[in-house]
Amino acid sequence: MDERVTAYEESDIQVLYAAAAFRKRPGMYIGSTGPRGLHALVYEVADRAVNEALGGRATSVDVTLTADGGVRVADDAAGGADGPGLEVRLTRTGPRTGVRGRGHVPLSSSGLGPAVVNALSRRMTAEVRHDGVLWQQEYARGAAVTPLAEAGTAAGNGTVITFWLDAEIFGAAELSAGALEDGLRELAFLNRGLDLSFTDLRRPDEGHSVRLCFPWGTRDYLDFLDCHGAAHGADDTIAIEQEDSRMAGVMDVAFRWCDCPGERLRSHANSQATLQGTHVVGFHYGVTAAVNAYARERGLLAHTVPDVPADRIGEGLTAVVSVKLDRPEFLGVVHEQLGNSEVRACVAQAVEEHLGQWLRAHPERATAVVRRITAGS
């Protein structure tokens, strides 16, 4: 073998620190340098602000796409203006902490935080309002170019991070206002009381701003998903929100039947969207058991006919199944499937009990739903 090819010495080792590593292989950290990666960066910055609000330390979070191509994330949390602490947070990454408990919403997909955003931005500014003083600091491509300094007086408290993504890395790729708004809306649905706002000022003649705050949580989410939501009364919705120590968490489930074809089901675990998992299996089991039991009890399904399968019962069903657990166990690196085995039985039991009660309390509506479901049986 040619020694000129295989020789490898200490001088050949290239050590890349934080910003340099991020800029050399950005896709390795944020998924891509296209729209998906751009959106990930917004959430890396918004992660802290949203969790400050959920923890009661802030009352609102604002995300704005500015007219000059920047992204501004603002909150009113009463944080301090510790110069070294702020700079460390915006320029360095610590060890990943893994999946956290139910009180944390994991917006950050990489766990690297705002340091990766700073490194991939041609410019970033930080403004901190604290005890009547406004503090400011500026960065470029991951490094501080000014010290944190007083810039005047300020009312209230809060932090504003604004960044302008580097065209050298992202080219002409643009953030999708629709995708960001949808993601923030989903967070607000799943975390009742969370007050978010989203504004797009990139095209002055088409400015758009929306407040995302939903006092009824998953029931508001259900109306959003249901193509005939306005035609339903409150009694048409089965809503379950309860703690269950067996799964060390809380379930938040809302569902109803309508005249739309097919099934519309959204599932989430610790505010992360899931494609499947034990919470979904438990939901389908509970619905199937309750409907078949009611149909047998009322003579709507002959004893000689087999039970109606879950896929048939899902016809016309709109549902949101959300669980928040102290120790979530996800299968796969993208966390699209929940694996906690105890969740299945907990969700199934709660859904079967609550749906059974609803069916008996609303016999006219229940009979119409069951007859539609069993029509092909």
JOJOGI-V754872 format. One record per residue. OMEGA is omega in degrees with one decimal (999 if undefined). BURIAL is 1 if it has 16 or more other C-alpha atoms within 10 Angstrom, else 0. Layout:
omega->OMEGA burial->BURIAL
omega->OMEGA burial->BURIAL
//
This chain:
omega->-176.9 burial->0
omega->-178.5 burial->0
omega->179.4 burial->0
omega->180.0 burial->0
omega->-172.5 burial->0
omega->-178.7 burial->0
omega->-177.7 burial->0
omega->-174.2 burial->0
omega->-178.7 burial->0
omega->-178.3 burial->0
omega->179.8 burial->0
omega->-177.6 burial->0
omega->179.6 burial->0
omega->179.7 burial->0
omega->-179.8 burial->0
omega->179.1 burial->0
omega->177.1 burial->0
omega->-172.1 burial->1
omega->-178.5 burial->1
omega->179.2 burial->0
omega->179.7 burial->0
omega->-175.5 burial->1
omega->-179.4 burial->1
omega->-178.8 burial->0
omega->-176.0 burial->0
omega->-178.0 burial->1
omega->179.8 burial->0
omega->-174.7 burial->0
omega->-175.7 burial->1
omega->174.6 burial->1
omega->179.5 burial->0
omega->173.8 burial->0
omega->174.9 burial->1
omega->-178.0 burial->1
omega->-179.9 burial->1
omega->179.5 burial->1
omega->178.0 burial->1
omega->-179.5 burial->1
omega->178.3 burial->1
omega->-179.5 burial->1
omega->177.1 burial->1
omega->-178.9 burial->1
omega->176.6 burial->1
omega->179.0 burial->1
omega->-176.8 burial->1
omega->-176.5 burial->1
omega->-177.4 burial->1
omega->-177.0 burial->1
omega->-179.8 burial->1
omega->-179.4 burial->1
omega->170.8 burial->1
omega->179.3 burial->1
omega->179.7 burial->1
omega->179.1 burial->1
omega->178.0 burial->0
omega->-178.9 burial->0
omega->175.6 burial->1
omega->179.6 burial->1
omega->-178.8 burial->1
omega->177.2 burial->1
omega->-179.2 burial->1
omega->175.2 burial->1
omega->-176.1 burial->1
omega->169.4 burial->1
omega->-170.0 burial->1
omega->-176.9 burial->1
omega->-178.2 burial->0
omega->174.9 burial->0
omega->179.1 burial->0
omega->174.9 burial->1
omega->-178.7 burial->1
omega->176.8 burial->1
omega->-175.3 burial->1
omega->173.0 burial->1
omega->-180.0 burial->1
omega->178.1 burial->1
omega->-177.6 burial->1
omega->179.3 burial->1
omega->179.1 burial->1
omega->179.7 burial->0
omega->179.9 burial->1
omega->-176.5 burial->0
omega->179.5 burial->0
omega->-179.4 burial->0
omega->179.3 burial->0
omega->-177.9 burial->0
omega->177.8 burial->1
omega->-178.8 burial->0
omega->-175.6 burial->0
omega->-178.0 burial->1
omega->-177.3 burial->1
omega->176.2 burial->1
omega->176.9 burial->1
omega->178.5 burial->0
omega->178.4 burial->0
omega->-176.9 burial->0
omega->-179.9 burial->0
omega->-177.5 burial->0
omega->179.1 burial->1
omega->-175.6 burial->0
omega->-171.7 burial->1
omega->-177.0 burial->1
omega->-177.5 burial->0
omega->175.1 burial->1
omega->-175.1 burial->1
omega->177.0 burial->1
omega->-177.3 burial->1
omega->-179.9 burial->1
omega->-177.3 burial->1
omega->-175.2 burial->1
omega->-176.2 burial->1
omega->175.5 burial->1
omega->-173.4 burial->1
omega->179.7 burial->1
omega->179.1 burial->1
omega->177.3 burial->1
omega->179.0 burial->1
omega->-178.0 burial->1
omega->-176.3 burial->1
omega->179.1 burial->1
omega->176.7 burial->1
omega->179.7 burial->1
omega->172.7 burial->1
omega->174.7 burial->1
omega->177.3 burial->1
omega->176.1 burial->1
omega->-179.6 burial->1
omega->174.7 burial->1
omega->-175.9 burial->1
omega->177.2 burial->1
omega->175.0 burial->0
omega->-178.2 burial->0
omega->174.6 burial->1
omega->177.7 burial->1
omega->-179.3 burial->1
omega->174.2 burial->1
omega->-178.5 burial->1
omega->-178.6 burial->1
omega->174.8 burial->1
omega->177.8 burial->1
omega->172.4 burial->1
omega->-178.1 burial->1
omega->177.8 burial->1
omega->177.2 burial->1
omega->172.8 burial->0
omega->174.6 burial->0
omega->174.1 burial->0
omega->-173.9 burial->1
omega->175.7 burial->0
omega->-178.8 burial->0
omega->179.1 burial->0
omega->179.8 burial->0
omega->-178.7 burial->0
omega->176.0 burial->0
omega->176.7 burial->0
omega->179.7 burial->0
omega->176.3 burial->1
omega->-179.9 burial->1
omega->175.6 burial->1
omega->174.9 burial->1
omega->178.3 burial->1
omega->-179.8 burial->1
omega->178.8 burial->1
omega->-174.8 burial->1
omega->-173.8 burial->1
omega->179.8 burial->1
omega->177.2 burial->0
omega->-178.4 burial->0
omega->-172.6 burial->1
omega->178.6 burial->1
omega->-177.7 burial->0
omega->-179.3 burial->0
omega->-177.8 burial->0
omega->173.3 burial->0
omega->175.7 burial->1
omega->179.0 burial->0
omega->-179.3 burial->1
omega->-179.3 burial->0
omega->179.0 burial->0
omega->179.1 burial->1
omega->178.6 burial->1
omega->-179.7 burial->0
omega->179.0 burial->0
omega->177.4 burial->1
omega->179.5 burial->1
omega->177.6 burial->1
omega->-179.5 burial->1
omega->176.3 burial->1
omega->-172.6 burial->1
omega->-178.9 burial->1
omega->-174.8 burial->1
omega->-179.4 burial->1
omega->176.9 burial->1
omega->-175.1 burial->1
omega->-179.9 burial->1
omega->171.7 burial->1
omega->-179.9 burial->1
omega->-178.2 burial->1
omega->176.3 burial->1
omega->-178.0 burial->1
omega->-174.3 burial->1
omega->177.8 burial->1
omega->-173.5 burial->0
omega->-178.3 burial->0
omega->179.7 burial->0
omega->-178.3 burial->0
omega->-175.8 burial->0
omega->178.2 burial->0
omega->-178.3 burial->0
omega->174.5 burial->0
omega->-175.6 burial->0
omega->-179.8 burial->1
omega->-171.2 burial->1
omega->-175.0 burial->1
omega->-179.5 burial->0
omega->172.0 burial->0
omega->-175.0 burial->1
omega->176.7 burial->1
omega->173.0 burial->1
omega->177.6 burial->1
omega->179.6 burial->1
omega->178.1 burial->1
omega->-179.5 burial->1
omega->-178.3 burial->0
omega->-172.0 burial->1
omega->-177.8 burial->1
omega->177.7 burial->0
omega->-175.5 burial->0
omega->-176.4 burial->0
omega->-176.8 burial->0
omega->-176.5 burial->0
omega->172.9 burial->0
omega->-178.6 burial->0
omega->-177.1 burial->0
omega->-179.4 burial->0
omega->-175.4 burial->1
omega->173.4 burial->1
omega->-177.3 burial->1
omega->-178.8 burial->1
omega->174.5 burial->1
omega->-175.9 burial->0
omega->175.6 burial->0
omega->174.9 burial->1
omega->-176.4 burial->0
omega->-178.9 burial->0
omega->178.1 burial->0
omega->179.4 burial->1
omega->-178.9 burial->1
omega->-178.0 burial->1
omega->175.2 burial->1
omega->178.6 burial->1
omega->-172.1 burial->1
omega->175.3 burial->1
omega->-179.5 burial->1
omega->175.3 burial->1
omega->175.9 burial->1
omega->175.8 burial->1
omega->-176.6 burial->1
omega->178.5 burial->0
omega->177.2 burial->0
omega->175.1 burial->0
omega->-179.7 burial->0
omega->175.1 burial->1
omega->-177.9 burial->1
omega->173.4 burial->1
omega->179.7 burial->1
omega->-177.1 burial->1
omega->173.6 burial->1
omega->-175.6 burial->1
omega->176.6 burial->1
omega->174.9 burial->1
omega->178.8 burial->1
omega->178.3 burial->1
omega->176.9 burial->1
omega->-179.6 burial->0
omega->179.4 burial->1
omega->-175.9 burial->1
omega->177.8 burial->1
omega->178.2 burial->1
omega->177.7 burial->1
omega->179.4 burial->0
omega->178.4 burial->1
omega->-179.2 burial->1
omega->179.2 burial->1
omega->-178.8 burial->1
omega->179.4 burial->1
omega->-178.2 burial->1
omega->-179.4 burial->1
omega->-177.1 burial->1
omega->-178.4 burial->1
omega->-179.9 burial->1
omega->179.2 burial->1
omega->179.9 burial->1
omega->-179.7 burial->1
omega->177.3 burial->1
omega->-176.9 burial->0
omega->-177.2 burial->0
omega->178.8 burial->0
omega->179.5 burial->0
omega->178.3 burial->0
omega->-177.1 burial->1
omega->-178.1 burial->0
omega->-179.6 burial->0
omega->-178.0 burial->0
omega->178.9 burial->0
omega->176.1 burial->0
omega->176.7 burial->1
omega->-178.1 burial->1
omega->-176.1 burial->1
omega->-177.6 burial->1
omega->177.3 burial->0
omega->-179.5 burial->1
omega->178.9 burial->1
omega->179.4 burial->1
omega->180.0 burial->1
omega->-175.9 burial->1
omega->171.2 burial->1
omega->-174.1 burial->1
omega->170.4 burial->1
omega->-179.5 burial->1
omega->-178.0 burial->1
omega->173.2 burial->1
omega->175.1 burial->1
omega->-170.7 burial->1
omega->175.9 burial->1
omega->-178.0 burial->1
omega->-179.8 burial->0
omega->177.4 burial->1
omega->-178.9 burial->0
omega->177.2 burial->1
omega->-178.8 burial->0
omega->-174.8 burial->0
omega->-178.2 burial->0
omega->173.4 burial->0
omega->-179.2 burial->1
omega->179.8 burial->1
omega->178.0 burial->1
omega->-175.5 burial->1
omega->-177.2 burial->1
omega->-173.9 burial->1
omega->-176.9 burial->0
omega->-178.3 burial->0
omega->-177.2 burial->1
omega->-177.2 burial->1
omega->-178.8 burial->1
omega->-179.8 burial->1
omega->-179.5 burial->1
omega->-178.6 burial->1
omega->-178.0 burial->1
omega->-179.2 burial->1
omega->179.8 burial->1
omega->-178.9 burial->1
omega->-176.2 burial->0
omega->178.1 burial->1
omega->177.3 burial->1
omega->178.2 burial->1
omega->-179.6 burial->0
omega->-179.4 burial->1
omega->-179.6 burial->1
omega->-178.5 burial->0
omega->-178.2 burial->0
omega->-172.8 burial->0
omega->-178.2 burial->0
omega->178.6 burial->0
omega->-179.2 burial->0
omega->-179.8 burial->1
omega->178.7 burial->1
omega->178.8 burial->0
omega->-177.1 burial->1
omega->180.0 burial->1
omega->177.8 burial->0
omega->-178.1 burial->1
omega->-174.7 burial->1
omega->-175.9 burial->1
omega->-179.5 burial->0
omega->-177.8 burial->0
omega->999 burial->0
//
